[in-house]
Amino acid sequence: MSKLFIVPTPIGNLEDITLRALRILREVDLVLAEDTRTSSVLLNKYEISARMESHHKFNEHKTVEAVRDRILAGMDVALISDAGTPGISDPGFLLVRTCVEAGIEVETLPGATAFVPALVNSGFPCDRFCFEGFLPVKKGRQTKLKELAAERRTMIFYESPYRLVKTLGDFSTFFGTGRPASVSREISKIHDTTHRGTVSELCAYFKQHEPKGEIVIIVKGGGDYEAGEEEITV
């Protein structure tokens, strides 16, 4: 029976892909890629000559039913994103839901996603955490931050380098200036770095050092620290 495969791709170093993922990408009839130009770099490196089509947030609502019908007709399809696991702040949820509702088997491979190494590297508790992805840029942003101010679990956020300073400033306002956090950027790439400190210290640091690349912010949960305790410096 044909199925949909969800295949994670490297978030930086192209060697961070499993042997199983490479086999699936060679065997399927079609690879749906967020950006075929970006994904062709990975496929060319491993000499995979798969047929590719675009599947991204701007066209997924228009194409999802056609993809479902092709799988029902006997086509094996793999979904990949530019980097990481599809569905995690990337297109994927809508296609998976549509296939599940149609009785199509969905097989999700384990693999790269940016927040796991950032979470572990932060030094904050990993046993209980919440993934918030990208915060709302405007509407609903303050409401969400007010809700999260009382969150006791470690919090995970994705952010653009262009909004990092603003977001850290908002964390200072809503979570308190002394809330411990870490900022990881370019995970598994050449310029992979992690900075740790309070949200106010990190905000000051990145005002002086312009951030670049993909960014994951980890914020320690509320109630686990005292405002006057010794802080980790950047």
C-alpha positions as CSV (number, residue, x, y, z in Angstrom):
1,M,0.0,0.0,0.0
2,S,1.3,3.4,-0.9
3,K,2.1,5.9,1.9
4,L,3.3,9.4,2.9
5,F,6.8,9.5,4.3
6,I,7.8,12.5,6.5
7,V,11.5,12.8,6.1
8,P,13.7,15.1,8.3
9,T,16.6,16.8,6.6
10,P,19.8,18.3,8.0
11,I,19.5,21.7,9.7
12,G,23.1,22.6,8.8
13,N,25.7,19.9,8.3
14,L,24.6,17.8,5.3
15,E,26.0,14.7,7.0
16,D,23.3,14.9,9.7
17,I,20.9,12.6,7.8
18,T,20.1,9.0,8.4
19,L,20.8,6.1,6.1
20,R,17.1,5.2,6.2
21,A,16.1,8.8,5.1
22,L,18.5,8.5,2.1
23,R,17.0,5.1,1.2
24,I,13.4,6.5,1.4
25,L,14.3,9.5,-0.8
26,R,15.7,7.1,-3.4
27,E,12.8,4.8,-3.4
28,V,9.7,7.1,-3.4
29,D,8.0,8.2,-6.6
30,L,7.8,11.8,-5.6
31,V,9.6,14.2,-3.2
32,L,7.6,17.3,-2.0
33,A,10.1,20.0,-1.1
34,E,9.6,23.4,0.5
35,D,12.1,24.9,-1.9
36,T,13.3,22.5,-4.7
37,R,16.4,24.6,-5.2
38,T,17.5,24.2,-1.6
39,S,16.7,20.5,-1.4
40,S,18.5,19.8,-4.7
41,V,21.7,20.6,-2.9
42,L,21.1,17.7,-0.5
43,L,19.8,15.3,-3.1
44,N,22.7,16.0,-5.5
45,K,25.3,15.4,-2.7
46,Y,23.9,11.9,-2.2
47,E,23.3,11.3,-5.9
48,I,19.5,11.0,-5.5
49,S,17.7,11.7,-8.8
50,A,14.2,11.9,-7.3
51,R,11.3,13.7,-9.0
52,M,10.6,16.9,-6.9
53,E,7.7,19.3,-6.7
54,S,7.2,22.3,-4.5
55,H,5.1,22.1,-1.4
56,H,5.2,25.2,0.9
57,K,2.9,27.4,3.0
58,F,1.8,29.4,0.1
59,N,0.5,26.6,-2.0
60,E,-0.2,23.7,0.4
61,H,-3.9,24.5,0.7
62,K,-4.3,24.3,-3.1
63,T,-2.2,21.1,-3.6
64,V,-2.9,19.0,-0.6
65,E,-5.9,17.2,-2.0
66,A,-4.2,16.4,-5.3
67,V,-1.2,14.9,-3.3
68,R,-3.7,12.8,-1.3
69,D,-5.3,11.5,-4.5
70,R,-1.9,10.6,-6.0
71,I,-1.0,8.6,-3.0
72,L,-4.4,6.8,-3.0
73,A,-3.7,6.0,-6.7
74,G,-0.6,4.2,-5.7
75,M,2.2,6.7,-5.5
76,D,4.7,6.8,-2.6
77,V,5.4,10.4,-1.6
78,A,8.1,11.9,0.7
79,L,7.7,15.3,2.3
80,I,10.8,17.3,3.2
81,S,11.4,20.9,4.4
82,D,14.4,23.1,3.7
83,A,15.8,22.0,7.1
84,G,14.6,19.9,10.0
85,T,11.4,18.0,10.5
86,P,8.3,18.9,8.4
87,G,5.5,20.1,10.6
88,I,7.7,21.7,13.2
89,S,7.3,25.4,12.2
90,D,7.3,24.2,8.6
91,P,4.6,22.9,6.3
92,G,3.5,19.4,7.0
93,F,0.6,19.4,9.4
94,L,-2.1,20.0,6.8
95,L,-0.9,17.2,4.5
96,V,-0.5,14.7,7.3
97,R,-4.0,15.5,8.6
98,T,-5.5,15.1,5.1
99,C,-3.8,11.8,4.6
100,V,-4.8,10.4,8.0
101,E,-8.4,11.4,7.4
102,A,-8.2,9.5,4.0
103,G,-6.9,6.4,5.7
104,I,-3.4,6.8,4.2
105,E,-0.5,5.4,6.2
106,V,1.9,8.1,7.3
107,E,5.4,7.1,8.3
108,T,7.4,9.8,10.1
109,L,11.2,9.2,10.3
110,P,13.2,10.4,13.3
111,G,15.8,13.0,12.5
112,A,17.1,16.5,12.8
113,T,15.2,19.3,14.4
114,A,16.8,22.5,15.7
115,F,15.1,22.8,19.2
116,V,16.4,19.5,20.6
117,P,20.1,20.3,20.6
118,A,19.4,23.9,21.7
119,L,17.3,22.6,24.6
120,V,19.9,20.1,25.8
121,N,22.8,22.6,25.3
122,S,21.0,25.3,27.3
123,G,21.7,23.5,30.6
124,F,18.0,24.0,31.7
125,P,15.7,21.2,32.7
126,C,14.8,19.0,29.7
127,D,12.3,16.6,31.4
128,R,9.4,19.0,31.0
129,F,9.3,21.7,28.3
130,C,6.9,23.5,26.0
131,F,7.6,24.4,22.3
132,E,6.2,27.7,21.3
133,G,7.8,28.1,17.9
134,F,7.6,31.7,16.5
135,L,5.7,34.2,18.7
136,P,3.0,36.3,17.0
137,V,4.6,39.3,15.4
138,K,1.8,41.7,16.3
139,K,-1.8,40.5,17.1
140,G,-1.9,38.3,20.2
141,R,1.8,38.8,21.1
142,Q,1.3,40.5,24.5
143,T,-1.5,38.1,25.4
144,K,0.7,35.1,24.7
145,L,3.6,36.6,26.7
146,K,1.4,37.3,29.6
147,E,0.2,33.7,29.6
148,L,3.8,32.3,29.4
149,A,5.0,34.5,32.2
150,A,3.7,31.9,34.7
151,E,4.9,28.9,32.7
152,R,7.1,26.7,34.9
153,R,8.4,24.4,32.2
154,T,11.4,25.3,30.1
155,M,10.2,27.3,27.0
156,I,11.5,27.0,23.5
157,F,11.1,29.7,20.8
158,Y,12.2,30.1,17.2
159,E,13.1,33.6,16.1
160,S,14.4,35.6,13.2
161,P,17.7,37.5,13.7
162,Y,15.9,40.7,12.8
163,R,13.5,40.3,15.7
164,L,15.8,38.7,18.3
165,V,16.6,41.9,20.3
166,K,12.9,42.9,20.4
167,T,11.9,39.5,21.6
168,L,14.5,39.4,24.3
169,G,13.4,42.9,25.3
170,D,9.8,41.6,25.5
171,F,11.0,38.7,27.7
172,S,12.6,41.2,30.1
173,T,9.3,43.1,30.3
174,F,7.0,40.1,30.8
175,F,9.3,37.4,32.4
176,G,11.6,39.7,34.4
177,T,15.1,41.0,33.6
178,G,16.7,38.2,35.6
179,R,15.1,35.3,33.9
180,P,17.9,32.9,32.6
181,A,17.9,32.1,28.9
182,S,20.2,30.9,26.1
183,V,20.3,31.8,22.5
184,S,21.6,29.2,20.0
185,R,22.3,30.1,16.4
186,E,23.4,28.2,13.2
187,I,23.1,24.8,15.0
188,S,25.4,22.2,13.4
189,K,26.8,24.8,10.9
190,I,30.3,26.4,10.8
191,H,29.3,29.3,13.0
192,D,27.3,27.3,15.6
193,T,27.3,29.3,18.9
194,T,25.3,29.4,22.1
195,H,25.2,32.4,24.4
196,R,23.8,32.1,28.0
197,G,22.7,34.7,30.5
198,T,19.7,36.6,31.7
199,V,17.3,37.9,29.1
200,S,18.4,41.4,29.8
201,E,22.1,40.5,29.5
202,L,21.4,38.6,26.2
203,C,19.4,41.6,24.9
204,A,22.3,43.9,25.7
205,Y,24.8,41.6,24.0
206,F,22.9,41.2,20.8
207,K,22.4,45.0,20.6
208,Q,26.2,45.2,20.3
209,H,26.6,42.1,18.2
210,E,24.2,41.8,15.3
211,P,22.8,38.3,15.2
212,K,22.6,36.3,12.0
213,G,21.3,32.9,10.9
214,E,18.7,30.5,12.3
215,I,18.0,31.2,16.0
216,V,16.5,29.1,18.9
217,I,15.8,30.8,22.3
218,I,15.5,28.7,25.4
219,V,14.0,30.3,28.5
220,K,14.1,28.8,31.9
221,G,10.7,28.2,33.4
222,G,9.3,30.6,36.1
223,G,9.6,29.7,39.8
224,D,12.9,27.8,39.4
225,Y,15.2,30.7,40.3
226,E,15.4,33.6,42.7
227,A,15.9,37.1,41.3
228,G,19.1,37.7,43.3
229,E,20.9,34.4,42.6
230,E,24.2,34.3,40.7
231,E,23.5,34.4,37.0
232,I,25.3,32.8,34.1
233,T,27.1,35.4,32.0
234,V,27.4,35.5,28.2
